[in-house]
Amino acid sequence: MKIVTIIGARPQIIKAAALSRAIKEQFADRIQEVIVHTGQHYDDNMSQVFFNELGIPHPDYNLHVGSASHGVQTARMMEGIEKILLEEKPDCIVLYGDTNSTLAGAVAASKIHVPIVHIEAGLRSFNKNMPEEINRIVCDHCSTLLFTPTQAGYDNLAKEGFKMDNDGPYHIDNPKVFHCGDIMYDNSLHFSAIADQKVTLLKHLNLEGKPYVLATLHRDSNTDNPDRLNAILEAFTELSKEITIVLPMHPRTRKKAADFHSENVVIIEPVSFLEMIQLEKHANLVITDSGGVQKESYFFKKPCVIMRPETEWIEIVKTGAASLADADSKTILETSRHYLQHPPVHFPDIFGDGHAAAFMLEQILNSL
């Protein structure tokens, strides 16, 4: 079987590592993977370093689309992906998550009848003002096989009319939904020990054995809205009087917050995946607007303050391990202080058993 994997943004590159690793270790005689990098993230710190340190095969194709408006970027990706699909003639295309690369792959493949496999299907924030929400909904409804990482995702698809007990043959009008666990949990387990052996970031920051908060801030709705951005940075300034905050900052965010400075907020360049794992594992608290970082904080049993009004990972909020604070300075501060004083102790097993990638590949082979 030949599959084409589409990646473009940092989280997709990381997720693809788990699938590529499972193919190499367990399915090399049955599955050929062709990797297409759209170039949505084009900075070396945000992309190339992940291929190097995670051992992902280098892409067979790179579309080099770079930065552009949503429409222009997506159109360029669709054009390039369609051309590759016509040339490679794969049995299916594998799409991850909810980025413009996901949307472009879904539209291009569905138009020329290439079956779509969507990994991280069924997630909903129920906020269609988020570009990601539109991307994930469109991709789900173009897919033939849908792998949902959580029970909530599975339930969302059932509510949207997907049949959960249908038989094959499977196609776009008769798709199959699987609840399989989270592929990022596979990666976190695999790379956790490697991170502790290879990464020296905490030592470099002089934070070994010391308390600190890890914060990430990148979502357009926060960085492009001056009122929201200022409220978040105000909360960071106040909290940093009580505990060190480590803030890896995306270049685009750094431009928006060029005037921000607080003595105990340590702003660093974007970090590699292994460095991020080390920061998450040893932090006392995580504050983020990233969906992926929300989950990873849970994987490593760390409380999380979510700087958004809603989350597609509602399960971690229901457990009490995470809390929605939006961009409200007071709420961010109060919630952070609560978690630092009363860290949660229960982290129920809601993301599977760490073998999602192998399960997905077996189902792809059996179903297509």
C-alpha positions as CSV (number, residue, x, y, z in Angstrom):
1,M,0.0,0.0,0.0
2,K,1.2,3.5,-0.8
3,I,0.2,6.4,1.4
4,V,0.9,10.1,1.0
5,T,1.4,11.9,4.3
6,I,0.8,15.7,4.3
7,I,2.7,17.8,6.8
8,G,3.2,21.5,7.0
9,A,3.1,22.9,10.5
10,R,5.3,22.0,13.5
11,P,2.7,19.8,15.3
12,Q,2.0,17.8,12.1
13,I,5.7,17.1,11.7
14,I,5.9,15.8,15.2
15,K,2.7,13.6,14.9
16,A,4.1,12.2,11.6
17,A,7.1,11.0,13.5
18,A,5.0,8.4,15.3
19,L,3.4,7.1,12.2
20,S,6.7,7.0,10.3
21,R,8.3,5.2,13.2
22,A,5.6,2.6,13.3
23,I,5.8,2.0,9.5
24,K,9.6,1.5,9.8
25,E,9.4,-0.8,12.8
26,Q,6.2,-2.9,12.1
27,F,4.9,-2.2,8.5
28,A,7.9,-1.7,6.3
29,D,7.0,-4.7,4.1
30,R,3.4,-3.6,3.6
31,I,3.3,0.2,3.5
32,Q,5.2,2.7,1.5
33,E,5.0,6.3,2.8
34,V,5.5,9.3,0.6
35,I,6.0,12.5,2.7
36,V,4.9,15.9,1.4
37,H,5.9,19.0,3.3
38,T,3.8,22.0,2.2
39,G,6.3,24.5,3.7
40,Q,3.6,26.2,5.8
41,H,6.2,26.5,8.6
42,Y,9.3,27.5,6.7
43,D,11.7,28.7,9.4
44,D,14.4,26.1,10.2
45,N,13.8,26.5,13.9
46,M,10.2,25.7,13.4
47,S,10.6,22.8,10.9
48,Q,13.9,21.4,9.8
49,V,15.2,20.8,13.3
50,F,12.2,18.5,14.0
51,F,13.1,16.2,11.1
52,N,16.7,16.0,12.4
53,E,16.0,15.3,16.0
54,L,12.9,13.2,15.7
55,G,14.4,10.9,13.0
56,I,11.6,11.6,10.5
57,P,12.5,10.7,6.9
58,H,13.1,13.8,4.9
59,P,10.2,14.8,2.7
60,D,9.9,13.4,-0.8
61,Y,8.4,16.7,-1.8
62,N,8.4,20.2,-0.4
63,L,6.0,22.8,-1.8
64,H,7.7,25.8,-0.2
65,V,4.5,27.7,0.0
66,G,5.7,29.9,2.9
67,S,3.6,32.6,4.5
68,A,0.6,34.2,2.8
69,S,-3.1,35.0,3.4
70,H,-5.3,32.0,4.2
71,G,-6.7,31.9,0.7
72,V,-3.4,32.3,-1.2
73,Q,-1.6,29.8,1.0
74,T,-4.3,27.2,0.8
75,A,-4.7,27.6,-3.0
76,R,-0.9,27.1,-3.5
77,M,-1.0,24.0,-1.4
78,M,-4.0,22.5,-3.2
79,E,-2.3,23.0,-6.5
80,G,0.9,21.3,-5.4
81,I,-0.8,18.5,-3.6
82,E,-3.1,17.7,-6.5
83,K,-0.2,17.4,-8.8
84,I,1.6,15.0,-6.5
85,L,-1.4,12.8,-6.0
86,L,-1.9,12.5,-9.7
87,E,1.7,11.5,-10.1
88,E,2.0,9.2,-7.1
89,K,-1.4,7.5,-7.4
90,P,-1.5,6.6,-3.7
91,D,-4.1,4.3,-2.0
92,C,-4.9,7.1,0.4
93,I,-3.7,10.4,1.8
94,V,-3.1,10.9,5.5
95,L,-3.9,14.3,7.0
96,Y,-3.3,15.6,10.5
97,G,-5.2,18.0,12.7
98,D,-6.6,21.3,11.5
99,T,-4.2,23.6,9.7
100,N,-4.4,25.1,6.2
101,S,-2.3,22.1,5.0
102,T,-5.0,19.8,6.3
103,L,-7.7,21.8,4.5
104,A,-5.7,21.9,1.2
105,G,-5.1,18.2,1.3
106,A,-8.7,17.4,2.0
107,V,-10.1,19.5,-0.8
108,A,-7.4,18.4,-3.3
109,A,-7.8,14.7,-2.6
110,S,-11.6,14.6,-2.4
111,K,-11.9,16.3,-5.8
112,I,-9.9,13.5,-7.5
113,H,-11.3,10.7,-5.4
114,V,-8.2,9.8,-3.3
115,P,-9.4,8.3,0.1
116,I,-8.6,10.6,3.0
117,V,-7.4,9.3,6.4
118,H,-7.9,12.0,9.1
119,I,-5.9,11.7,12.2
120,E,-7.3,13.8,15.1
121,A,-10.8,13.7,13.7
122,G,-13.9,14.8,15.6
123,L,-12.4,17.6,17.7
124,R,-14.6,20.6,18.1
125,S,-14.2,24.0,19.8
126,F,-17.7,25.0,18.6
127,N,-16.2,28.3,17.6
128,K,-16.3,28.8,13.8
129,N,-14.5,32.1,14.1
130,M,-11.4,29.9,14.5
131,P,-9.9,29.0,11.1
132,E,-8.9,25.6,12.6
133,E,-12.6,24.8,13.3
134,I,-13.5,25.2,9.7
135,N,-10.5,23.2,8.6
136,R,-11.2,20.2,10.8
137,I,-14.9,20.1,10.0
138,V,-14.3,20.2,6.2
139,C,-11.6,17.5,6.5
140,D,-13.8,15.2,8.6
141,H,-16.7,15.4,6.1
142,C,-14.4,14.6,3.2
143,S,-12.7,11.7,4.9
144,T,-13.1,7.9,4.5
145,L,-11.3,6.8,7.7
146,L,-11.5,9.0,10.8
147,F,-9.3,8.4,13.8
148,T,-10.4,10.3,16.9
149,P,-8.1,10.6,19.9
150,T,-10.8,11.0,22.5
151,Q,-14.3,9.8,23.4
152,A,-15.6,13.4,23.0
153,G,-14.3,13.5,19.4
154,Y,-16.1,10.2,18.7
155,D,-19.3,11.5,20.2
156,N,-19.1,14.7,18.2
157,L,-18.9,12.8,15.0
158,A,-21.9,10.7,16.0
159,K,-23.9,13.8,16.6
160,E,-22.9,15.1,13.2
161,G,-24.5,12.1,11.5
162,F,-21.6,9.7,11.1
163,K,-22.6,6.1,11.3
164,M,-20.6,4.2,14.0
165,D,-21.5,0.6,13.1
166,N,-21.3,0.6,9.3
167,D,-19.6,-2.1,7.3
168,G,-17.3,-1.7,4.3
169,P,-16.4,-1.1,1.6
170,Y,-15.5,2.3,3.0
171,H,-15.5,5.5,0.9
172,I,-16.4,9.2,1.3
173,D,-20.1,8.4,1.4
174,N,-19.6,5.5,3.8
175,P,-16.8,6.6,6.1
176,K,-15.5,4.6,9.2
177,V,-14.8,6.2,12.6
178,F,-12.3,4.8,15.1
179,H,-11.7,5.8,18.6
180,C,-8.0,5.0,18.9
181,G,-6.2,7.2,21.5
182,D,-3.8,10.1,20.8
183,I,-0.8,9.7,18.5
184,M,1.0,12.5,20.4
185,Y,0.8,10.4,23.5
186,D,2.8,7.7,21.6
187,N,5.4,10.4,20.9
188,S,5.5,11.8,24.4
189,L,6.2,8.4,25.9
190,H,8.8,7.6,23.2
191,F,10.8,10.8,23.4
192,S,10.5,11.5,27.1
193,A,13.5,9.5,28.2
194,I,15.5,10.7,25.1
195,A,14.8,14.3,26.1
196,D,16.2,13.9,29.6
197,Q,19.4,12.3,28.2
198,K,20.1,14.7,25.3
199,V,18.6,18.1,26.2
200,T,20.5,20.6,28.3
201,L,18.1,23.6,28.1
202,L,17.2,23.7,31.8
203,K,20.9,23.7,32.7
204,H,21.5,26.4,30.2
205,L,18.7,28.5,31.7
206,N,19.9,27.8,35.2
207,L,16.6,26.3,36.1
208,E,17.5,22.7,37.1
209,G,15.6,21.8,40.2
210,K,14.0,25.2,40.4
211,P,10.3,26.1,40.2
212,Y,9.1,27.8,37.0
213,V,6.0,28.2,34.8
214,L,6.1,27.4,31.1
215,A,4.1,29.7,29.0
216,T,3.4,29.7,25.2
217,L,1.5,32.3,23.2
218,H,1.0,32.1,19.5
219,R,-2.7,32.1,18.5
220,D,-3.8,34.9,16.2
221,S,-6.8,35.8,18.3
222,N,-4.4,36.6,21.2
223,T,-1.4,38.0,19.4
224,D,-3.2,40.2,16.9
225,N,-5.6,41.7,19.3
226,P,-3.8,44.4,21.3
227,D,-6.2,44.3,24.2
228,R,-6.0,40.6,24.7
229,L,-2.2,40.6,24.2
230,N,-1.7,43.3,26.8
231,A,-3.9,41.6,29.3
232,I,-2.0,38.3,28.9
233,L,1.4,40.1,29.2
234,E,0.1,42.0,32.2
235,A,-0.7,38.7,33.9
236,F,2.7,37.3,33.1
237,T,4.3,40.4,34.6
238,E,2.4,40.0,37.9
239,L,2.9,36.3,38.1
240,S,6.6,36.6,37.4
241,K,7.0,38.5,40.7
242,E,6.2,35.2,42.4
243,I,7.8,32.6,40.1
244,T,10.0,32.5,37.0
245,I,8.2,32.2,33.7
246,V,9.9,30.6,30.7
247,L,8.3,31.9,27.4
248,P,9.5,30.4,24.1
249,M,8.3,33.0,21.6
250,H,7.4,32.5,18.0
251,P,9.0,35.2,15.8
252,R,5.6,36.6,14.8
253,T,4.6,37.0,18.4
254,R,7.9,38.6,19.3
255,K,7.2,41.3,16.8
256,K,3.8,42.0,18.3
257,A,5.2,42.1,21.8
258,A,8.4,44.0,21.0
259,D,8.1,46.4,23.9
260,F,7.4,43.7,26.5
261,H,10.0,43.2,29.2
262,S,9.8,41.7,32.6
263,E,12.8,40.8,34.7
264,N,11.6,37.3,35.7
265,V,10.0,36.4,32.3
266,V,12.7,34.5,30.4
267,I,11.9,34.9,26.7
268,I,13.7,32.4,24.5
269,E,13.7,31.4,20.8
270,P,11.2,28.7,19.7
271,V,12.4,25.4,21.1
272,S,12.7,21.9,19.6
273,F,10.3,19.2,20.4
274,L,12.7,17.5,22.8
275,E,13.4,20.8,24.5
276,M,9.7,21.4,24.8
277,I,9.2,18.0,26.4
278,Q,11.9,18.8,29.0
279,L,10.3,22.1,29.8
280,E,6.9,20.6,30.2
281,K,8.1,17.6,32.3
282,H,9.8,19.8,34.9
283,A,7.5,22.9,35.0
284,N,5.2,23.5,38.0
285,L,2.5,24.9,35.7
286,V,1.8,25.4,32.0
287,I,0.0,28.5,30.6
288,T,-0.8,28.3,26.9
289,D,-3.2,29.0,24.0
290,S,-1.9,25.9,22.1
291,G,-4.0,22.8,21.7
292,G,-1.0,20.6,21.5
293,V,0.7,22.0,24.6
294,Q,-2.6,21.6,26.6
295,K,-2.4,17.9,25.9
296,E,1.3,17.5,26.6
297,S,0.9,19.2,29.9
298,Y,-1.7,16.5,30.8
299,F,0.6,13.7,29.5
300,F,3.2,14.9,32.0
301,K,0.7,15.4,34.8
302,K,1.1,19.2,34.9
303,P,-1.8,21.7,35.6
304,C,-2.6,23.9,32.6
305,V,-4.2,27.4,32.3
306,I,-5.7,27.8,28.9
307,M,-5.7,31.3,27.4
308,R,-8.8,30.7,25.2
309,P,-12.5,31.0,25.8
310,E,-13.0,27.3,24.7
311,T,-11.0,24.2,24.0
312,E,-11.3,21.2,21.8
313,W,-9.7,19.1,24.5
314,I,-12.6,19.5,26.9
315,E,-11.8,16.3,28.7
316,I,-8.8,17.7,30.4
317,V,-10.9,20.6,31.7
318,K,-13.5,18.2,33.0
319,T,-10.8,16.3,35.0
320,G,-9.9,19.5,36.8
321,A,-6.3,19.4,35.5
322,A,-6.8,22.4,33.2
323,S,-8.9,25.5,33.4
324,L,-10.2,28.0,30.8
325,A,-9.0,31.6,31.6
326,D,-9.4,33.2,28.2
327,A,-7.3,36.4,27.9
328,D,-8.5,37.8,31.2
329,S,-5.6,39.0,33.3
330,K,-7.3,38.5,36.6
331,T,-8.5,35.0,35.8
332,I,-5.1,33.9,34.4
333,L,-3.5,35.2,37.7
334,E,-6.0,33.6,40.0
335,T,-6.1,30.3,38.3
336,S,-2.3,30.1,38.1
337,R,-1.9,30.9,41.8
338,H,-4.5,28.2,42.6
339,Y,-2.8,25.5,40.6
340,L,0.7,26.5,42.0
341,Q,-0.7,26.2,45.6
342,H,-3.0,23.2,45.0
343,P,-1.7,21.1,42.0
344,P,-4.2,18.4,40.8
345,V,-3.4,14.9,41.7
346,H,-5.7,12.9,39.4
347,F,-4.9,12.6,35.7
348,P,-7.3,9.8,34.4
349,D,-6.1,7.8,31.4
350,I,-8.1,9.5,28.6
351,F,-5.6,9.5,25.7
352,G,-5.2,5.8,25.0
353,D,-2.3,3.4,25.7
354,G,0.5,4.9,23.7
355,H,0.1,2.5,20.7
356,A,-2.3,4.6,18.5
357,A,0.0,4.7,15.4
358,A,0.2,0.9,15.1
359,F,-3.6,0.6,15.6
360,M,-4.2,3.2,12.8
361,L,-1.9,1.5,10.3
362,E,-3.6,-1.9,10.9
363,Q,-7.0,-0.3,10.3
364,I,-5.8,1.5,7.2
365,L,-4.5,-1.8,5.8
366,N,-7.7,-3.7,6.7
367,S,-10.2,-1.0,5.6
368,L,-8.6,0.2,2.3
